[in-house]
């Protein structure tokens, strides 16, 4: 597992979230000033300096539940509100889109180009707001400094870590199904045609060399696909042509996007539920989550008429039906953490810690579970 994966996972998922919200704000004819405020507020929160300091620290990936909590908080960083079913759908679309991009990257290093495509789009969202743009540019420099010097092996480890994180997620997405890049069971279709990765050759030739390095024989074989020569490499600079379209906005052409639970997802989710063994990283994970939450400066809507609700479904009835029919095993169970110092919150954090570690069993050291977390929260 790579300790450098979390920033890339967060930025790419965040970019996909912004694509989806931008499309829905337009589809629901939200006034331009309110839509812009939502996008600006979310991006400002997403690139909060204190938050990113925690995010960029070398650390292992944490659970889907913890990551979902961060994005739930992020999505509600402005005057926009999402019901649970819409938030579930938003998170499903985000994760499946990035999973698809990771799977289709020609080289592990191209994950960085996908990230830069998302960053380029985020910069475009705030191009008229210099203060926010400077926050994004600062993060861009951090990404370049941290990742452009990594070896191919390190990028392969990052890609492997991401695929392990996504491996049990098989949500069917209408755009992918219509484009025939996803099967009915929720699994993606990998192409056997097109350009080969940069720095490689079209498969089909075996060359046999002698012990002195002289070529002796050439054998040709059918590669089973329709491959072409590699195209030029994308730019890893802050400005440049990324070449790859992975990570660009697939919602730029307006079309309805639906998600469906596949049978595979339900079965794997049920299998996961059976495993109730305590998580040895739970305490560390909740500490990390609280630090991240402390860095997120979430705004509250000033008055009832200034806020508005966004529905990711065609109708309210569809949204209600999705909430009712969604299997309990696929609910992420968002953790409610507020970075304050009152006693009520302290009790809630201790309760959450118990839920994380006990899985229904009492531990002898349960009275000390929240000590590290609460001490750390006092320092925020």
Residue pairs with C-beta under 8 A, 6 or more apart in sequence:
1 60
1 61
1 157
1 161
1 164
2 154
2 157
2 158
2 160
2 161
3 58
3 59
3 60
4 58
4 146
4 147
4 150
4 154
4 158
5 61
5 158
5 161
5 162
5 165
6 55
6 59
6 61
6 62
7 52
7 55
7 56
7 142
7 143
7 146
8 111
8 112
8 115
8 147
8 158
8 162
9 61
9 67
9 98
9 162
9 165
10 55
10 67
10 70
11 115
11 118
11 119
11 139
11 143
12 98
12 101
12 114
12 115
12 118
12 247
13 67
13 71
13 94
13 95
13 98
14 46
14 71
14 74
14 118
14 122
15 115
15 117
15 118
15 119
15 121
15 122
15 247
16 93
16 94
16 97
16 98
16 118
17 42
17 71
17 74
17 75
17 90
17 94
18 39
18 42
18 43
18 121
18 122
18 125
19 121
19 249
19 250
19 251
20 90
20 93
20 94
20 251
20 257
20 312
21 38
21 39
21 42
21 75
21 80
21 90
21 310
22 35
22 39
22 125
22 249
22 251
23 251
23 254
23 257
24 310
24 311
24 312
25 35
25 38
25 39
25 80
25 310
26 35
26 254
27 254
28 310
28 311
30 38
30 308
30 310
34 79
34 308
37 78
37 79
38 78
38 79
38 80
39 125
39 126
40 78
40 125
40 126
40 129
40 132
41 77
41 78
41 79
41 299
42 74
42 75
42 77
42 78
43 122
43 125
43 126
43 132
43 135
43 136
44 77
44 132
44 135
45 51
45 74
45 77
45 296
45 297
45 298
46 74
46 77
47 132
47 135
47 136
47 138
47 139
48 135
48 295
48 296
48 297
49 135
49 138
50 294
50 295
51 292
51 295
51 296
52 139
52 142
52 295
53 295
54 288
54 291
54 292
54 295
55 292
56 142
56 146
59 288
60 281
61 161
61 165
62 281
62 285
62 288
62 289
63 279
63 285
64 165
64 332
65 332
65 333
65 334
65 335
66 285
66 286
66 288
66 289
66 335
68 91
68 332
68 334
69 289
69 293
69 332
69 334
69 335
69 337
70 289
70 292
70 293
70 296
71 91
71 94
72 87
72 91
72 334
73 293
73 296
73 298
74 296
75 82
75 87
75 90
76 82
76 298
77 296
77 297
77 298
77 299
78 299
79 299
79 301
79 302
79 306
79 307
79 308
80 307
80 308
80 309
80 310
81 301
81 307
81 308
81 309
81 310
82 90
82 309
82 310
82 312
83 309
83 311
83 319
83 323
84 323
85 312
85 313
85 319
85 320
85 322
85 323
85 326
86 310
86 311
86 312
86 313
86 319
88 322
88 323
88 326
88 330
88 331
88 332
89 259
89 312
89 313
89 322
90 312
91 332
92 171
92 173
92 259
93 173
93 257
93 259
93 312
95 166
95 169
95 171
96 169
96 171
96 173
96 176
96 259
97 173
97 250
98 162
98 166
99 162
99 163
99 166
99 169
99 188
100 176
100 181
100 182
100 188
101 111
101 114
101 246
101 247
102 111
102 114
102 159
102 162
102 163
102 166
103 163
103 188
103 190
104 188
104 190
104 191
104 246
105 111
105 114
105 159
105 244
105 246
106 195
106 196
106 197
106 198
106 244
107 152
107 155
107 197
107 198
107 199
108 152
108 155
108 156
108 158
108 159
109 150
109 152
109 155
110 197
110 234
110 244
110 246
111 155
111 158
111 159
111 162
112 143
112 147
112 148
112 155
112 236
113 234
113 236
113 242
113 243
113 244
113 246
113 247
114 244
114 246
114 247
115 143
115 147
115 247
116 143
116 234
116 236
116 242
116 247
117 242
117 244
117 245
117 246
117 247
117 248
118 247
119 136
119 139
119 140
119 143
120 242
121 247
121 248
121 249
122 136
123 133
123 136
123 137
123 140
126 132
126 133
126 136
127 133
137 238
140 238
141 238
144 236
144 237
144 238
148 236
150 158
168 265
168 268
168 269
168 272
169 265
170 185
170 186
170 187
170 262
170 264
170 265
170 268
171 186
171 259
171 260
171 261
171 262
171 265
172 182
172 184
172 186
172 259
172 260
172 261
172 262
173 182
173 257
173 258
173 259
174 256
174 257
174 258
174 259
174 260
175 250
175 255
175 257
176 182
176 188
177 184
180 189
181 188
181 189
182 188
182 189
183 189
184 262
185 262
185 263
185 264
186 262
186 264
186 265
187 264
191 225
192 224
192 225
192 226
192 227
193 225
193 226
193 227
193 228
194 226
194 227
194 228
195 227
195 228
195 229
195 230
195 231
196 202
196 203
196 227
196 228
196 229
196 230
197 230
198 230
198 231
198 232
198 233
199 230
199 233
200 230
201 229
201 230
202 223
202 227
202 228
202 229
203 223
203 225
203 227
204 220
204 221
204 222
204 223
205 218
205 219
205 220
205 221
206 218
206 219
206 220
206 221
207 215
207 217
207 218
208 215
208 216
208 217
208 218
208 219
209 215
209 216
210 216
231 243
232 243
233 243
234 240
234 241
234 242
234 243
234 244
235 241
235 242
235 243
251 257
256 314
261 326
261 327
261 330
265 330
266 327
266 329
266 330
269 327
269 329
269 330
270 327
270 329
272 329
273 329
276 359
276 360
277 359
278 357
278 358
278 359
278 361
278 363
279 285
279 356
279 357
282 353
282 356
282 357
283 353
283 356
283 357
283 369
283 372
283 373
285 356
286 335
286 349
286 352
286 353
286 356
286 373
287 372
287 373
287 376
289 335
289 337
290 337
290 339
290 349
290 373
290 376
290 377
290 380
291 376
291 380
293 337
293 338
293 339
294 339
294 377
294 380
301 307
311 319
312 319
313 319
313 322
335 352
336 348
336 352
337 349
337 352
338 345
339 377
339 380
341 377
341 378
346 370
346 374
349 370
349 373
349 374
349 377
350 369
350 370
350 374
353 369
353 370
353 373
354 366
354 369
357 363
357 369
358 366
363 369
